[in-house]
Amino acid sequence: MTSRAGHIGGEVVSTKTTSQQITVCDGKYTVVIDGGKLTALRYGEAWQDLTGNSLVYWIAVELQEARALIAAPVIAYTPGDWYRARSVEDMQAFFRSRLPFIREAAREHGYAIGLHGSERRDLDLIAAPWRDGAADAETLAHAVAIAACGIDRAGRYEWNNKPLGRIATSIPICWTEMHGVRGAGHMDLSVMPVQPAASAGWRLVPVEPGSDA
């Protein structure tokens, strides 16, 4: 499996897995979010296991989103209208400008969003349930479609089964007009299943009173 990395406002987003790295203090410290594991690096070397530290997790996530908003290109766009991308770069800029809104909508429905891919063909996203009571995949899909472009389809989305219980759907969020050919720029949304940890075969770790989990 190949790996690519993209830089957004000082952060590094890996496309090999859902792993994300948020670096601060001129590279001295890095927080690595990799699925349910949270770790800290110091000068690129393993330093602390922060798994279960919700405070550090949310600070890192919100810092990442703030950096994305700052770095996002200024796009003249009003949600509810179809954005027309004239080039691959234009489409990529549109995708990046809408990502913070997509993440916020997903978070409101109990999901964290990971970015996968180069954003130069479509917007590949992985949604992982992050709290009890997370919405079902269909509700999530409608919410992120509205967040992405203000336009939603009537009725249910078409879902495809993927490995490990994952399901995926493709949602058009802009028009493309490149080389005389018109098409649609899609958000490919992949959703991990919502299930209790015990039913997934994981071991529940007791949390001590007063911990920050």
PEHU-V869174 format. One record per residue. N is the residue number from 1. OMEGA is omega in whole degrees, -180 to 180 (none if undefined). D_LAST is the distance of its C-alpha to the last C-alpha in Angstrom with 1 decimal. Layout:
BEGIN
n=N omega=OMEGA d_last=D_LAST
n=N omega=OMEGA d_last=D_LAST
END
This chain:
BEGIN
n=1 omega=-180 d_last=33.1
n=2 omega=-179 d_last=33.7
n=3 omega=174 d_last=31.2
n=4 omega=178 d_last=31.6
n=5 omega=177 d_last=29.6
n=6 omega=-179 d_last=29.9
n=7 omega=175 d_last=29.3
n=8 omega=175 d_last=28.2
n=9 omega=177 d_last=28.3
n=10 omega=179 d_last=27.3
n=11 omega=176 d_last=24.6
n=12 omega=179 d_last=25.4
n=13 omega=-179 d_last=24.6
n=14 omega=178 d_last=25.5
n=15 omega=177 d_last=27.4
n=16 omega=176 d_last=27.5
n=17 omega=176 d_last=24.0
n=18 omega=-179 d_last=21.2
n=19 omega=177 d_last=20.1
n=20 omega=-180 d_last=19.9
n=21 omega=179 d_last=20.4
n=22 omega=-175 d_last=20.1
n=23 omega=179 d_last=22.3
n=24 omega=175 d_last=22.9
n=25 omega=178 d_last=25.3
n=26 omega=175 d_last=28.2
n=27 omega=-178 d_last=26.5
n=28 omega=-177 d_last=25.3
n=29 omega=177 d_last=21.5
n=30 omega=173 d_last=20.2
n=31 omega=-178 d_last=16.7
n=32 omega=176 d_last=17.0
n=33 omega=-176 d_last=15.1
n=34 omega=-176 d_last=16.6
n=35 omega=178 d_last=15.5
n=36 omega=-178 d_last=12.1
n=37 omega=-180 d_last=12.5
n=38 omega=-178 d_last=11.8
n=39 omega=178 d_last=14.3
n=40 omega=175 d_last=16.4
n=41 omega=174 d_last=20.2
n=42 omega=-173 d_last=22.6
n=43 omega=175 d_last=26.1
n=44 omega=-180 d_last=25.3
n=45 omega=179 d_last=24.4
n=46 omega=-175 d_last=21.2
n=47 omega=-178 d_last=19.4
n=48 omega=171 d_last=15.7
n=49 omega=-177 d_last=13.1
n=50 omega=-179 d_last=10.0
n=51 omega=-179 d_last=8.5
n=52 omega=-180 d_last=4.8
n=53 omega=-175 d_last=5.4
n=54 omega=-180 d_last=5.5
n=55 omega=-179 d_last=8.3
n=56 omega=-180 d_last=10.3
n=57 omega=-175 d_last=10.1
n=58 omega=174 d_last=11.5
n=59 omega=-180 d_last=13.9
n=60 omega=-179 d_last=15.2
n=61 omega=-178 d_last=15.7
n=62 omega=173 d_last=17.5
n=63 omega=178 d_last=19.5
n=64 omega=-178 d_last=20.6
n=65 omega=178 d_last=21.7
n=66 omega=178 d_last=23.5
n=67 omega=180 d_last=25.3
n=68 omega=179 d_last=26.3
n=69 omega=180 d_last=27.8
n=70 omega=-175 d_last=29.7
n=71 omega=-176 d_last=31.0
n=72 omega=178 d_last=31.8
n=73 omega=177 d_last=35.6
n=74 omega=-178 d_last=37.3
n=75 omega=176 d_last=38.4
n=76 omega=-173 d_last=40.9
n=77 omega=175 d_last=39.5
n=78 omega=178 d_last=39.2
n=79 omega=-176 d_last=36.8
n=80 omega=174 d_last=39.0
n=81 omega=176 d_last=41.6
n=82 omega=174 d_last=41.8
n=83 omega=-178 d_last=41.2
n=84 omega=-179 d_last=43.9
n=85 omega=-177 d_last=43.0
n=86 omega=-180 d_last=46.2
n=87 omega=177 d_last=44.8
n=88 omega=-180 d_last=41.9
n=89 omega=178 d_last=40.7
n=90 omega=178 d_last=41.0
n=91 omega=179 d_last=38.9
n=92 omega=178 d_last=36.2
n=93 omega=178 d_last=36.1
n=94 omega=178 d_last=35.8
n=95 omega=-176 d_last=32.9
n=96 omega=-180 d_last=31.0
n=97 omega=-177 d_last=31.8
n=98 omega=-175 d_last=30.3
n=99 omega=179 d_last=27.1
n=100 omega=180 d_last=25.0
n=101 omega=177 d_last=26.2
n=102 omega=-180 d_last=25.5
n=103 omega=-180 d_last=21.9
n=104 omega=178 d_last=21.5
n=105 omega=179 d_last=23.2
n=106 omega=-180 d_last=21.0
n=107 omega=178 d_last=17.7
n=108 omega=180 d_last=19.4
n=109 omega=173 d_last=19.9
n=110 omega=-177 d_last=16.4
n=111 omega=168 d_last=17.2
n=112 omega=-176 d_last=16.7
n=113 omega=174 d_last=20.1
n=114 omega=-180 d_last=21.3
n=115 omega=-177 d_last=24.8
n=116 omega=178 d_last=27.2
n=117 omega=-173 d_last=30.8
n=118 omega=-177 d_last=33.2
n=119 omega=-177 d_last=33.5
n=120 omega=175 d_last=37.3
n=121 omega=174 d_last=38.1
n=122 omega=-179 d_last=35.3
n=123 omega=-177 d_last=31.7
n=124 omega=-178 d_last=29.6
n=125 omega=176 d_last=26.1
n=126 omega=180 d_last=23.4
n=127 omega=179 d_last=21.1
n=128 omega=177 d_last=18.0
n=129 omega=-171 d_last=16.3
n=130 omega=178 d_last=12.8
n=131 omega=175 d_last=11.9
n=132 omega=180 d_last=13.7
n=133 omega=178 d_last=17.1
n=134 omega=-178 d_last=17.8
n=135 omega=175 d_last=21.6
n=136 omega=-174 d_last=24.1
n=137 omega=-179 d_last=25.6
n=138 omega=178 d_last=28.8
n=139 omega=178 d_last=27.2
n=140 omega=-177 d_last=25.1
n=141 omega=179 d_last=28.3
n=142 omega=-179 d_last=30.2
n=143 omega=-178 d_last=27.6
n=144 omega=175 d_last=27.4
n=145 omega=178 d_last=31.2
n=146 omega=180 d_last=31.7
n=147 omega=-176 d_last=29.3
n=148 omega=-173 d_last=31.2
n=149 omega=-180 d_last=34.7
n=150 omega=-178 d_last=35.1
n=151 omega=-179 d_last=37.0
n=152 omega=177 d_last=35.9
n=153 omega=173 d_last=38.0
n=154 omega=180 d_last=39.3
n=155 omega=-174 d_last=38.1
n=156 omega=174 d_last=35.7
n=157 omega=178 d_last=34.9
n=158 omega=-175 d_last=36.2
n=159 omega=175 d_last=33.5
n=160 omega=178 d_last=34.0
n=161 omega=180 d_last=32.3
n=162 omega=180 d_last=30.7
n=163 omega=174 d_last=29.4
n=164 omega=177 d_last=26.3
n=165 omega=180 d_last=26.5
n=166 omega=173 d_last=26.2
n=167 omega=-174 d_last=28.6
n=168 omega=175 d_last=30.1
n=169 omega=-179 d_last=32.3
n=170 omega=-174 d_last=34.3
n=171 omega=177 d_last=34.5
n=172 omega=-180 d_last=37.3
n=173 omega=174 d_last=36.2
n=174 omega=173 d_last=39.3
n=175 omega=175 d_last=42.9
n=176 omega=176 d_last=44.2
n=177 omega=-175 d_last=47.8
n=178 omega=177 d_last=48.4
n=179 omega=178 d_last=51.8
n=180 omega=-179 d_last=53.4
n=181 omega=178 d_last=51.0
n=182 omega=179 d_last=48.8
n=183 omega=-180 d_last=45.5
n=184 omega=172 d_last=42.0
n=185 omega=-172 d_last=38.8
n=186 omega=165 d_last=36.1
n=187 omega=177 d_last=32.3
n=188 omega=-175 d_last=31.5
n=189 omega=178 d_last=28.3
n=190 omega=-173 d_last=26.7
n=191 omega=175 d_last=24.0
n=192 omega=-176 d_last=21.8
n=193 omega=174 d_last=21.9
n=194 omega=179 d_last=19.6
n=195 omega=177 d_last=19.1
n=196 omega=-179 d_last=16.8
n=197 omega=-177 d_last=15.3
n=198 omega=-179 d_last=17.7
n=199 omega=178 d_last=20.7
n=200 omega=179 d_last=20.1
n=201 omega=-180 d_last=20.5
n=202 omega=179 d_last=17.0
n=203 omega=178 d_last=15.7
n=204 omega=-179 d_last=12.7
n=205 omega=179 d_last=10.7
n=206 omega=180 d_last=10.2
n=207 omega=-180 d_last=7.2
n=208 omega=176 d_last=8.9
n=209 omega=179 d_last=9.7
n=210 omega=179 d_last=8.8
n=211 omega=-177 d_last=5.7
n=212 omega=-178 d_last=3.8
n=213 omega=none d_last=0.0
END
